[in-house]
Amino acid sequence: MSEATDKLARSRLAIVDHIHRRERRHDPRETPAPPGFGLGGDAEPPDPPDPGSGWLGHMKHAVKTWWRYHPAHMAVDIATPMLQAYAQRKPVQLLAISAAAGAVLTFARPWKLISLTTIAVAVLKSSQLSGLLMAAMSAADYRKDNDRPG
């Protein structure tokens, strides 16, 4: 990995660690985070698909690999501990906020502002789509590669 990638990974882990420490300091009764939660979750790649899982299992593995490198994955990793702590303190308020956000989305209909053609073009132009398709195609022949006589 490059120096910039290492620095980004270290700062990301430092942010998540800081959030965990701050939550533990505010509420001493709070249970500690499960081992591997938030920290080091990206260190190991997703498990390879089972040999008998078929095409669906290979596609699931390809999607997990794609999600592992998606930029939104970091946001989810950072937001999850904060939302869990908030949900433990005020679950009813969190449900009310979620219901209000759902109602706003239902009435505002933001998906009507963008056409399906625009979304399809954006997805096809995405550089991550090619990686997803390559992972799916390579995973499709995984069992055949292992069954070949040596």
Beta strands, then each sheet from edge to edge (+ up, - down):
end
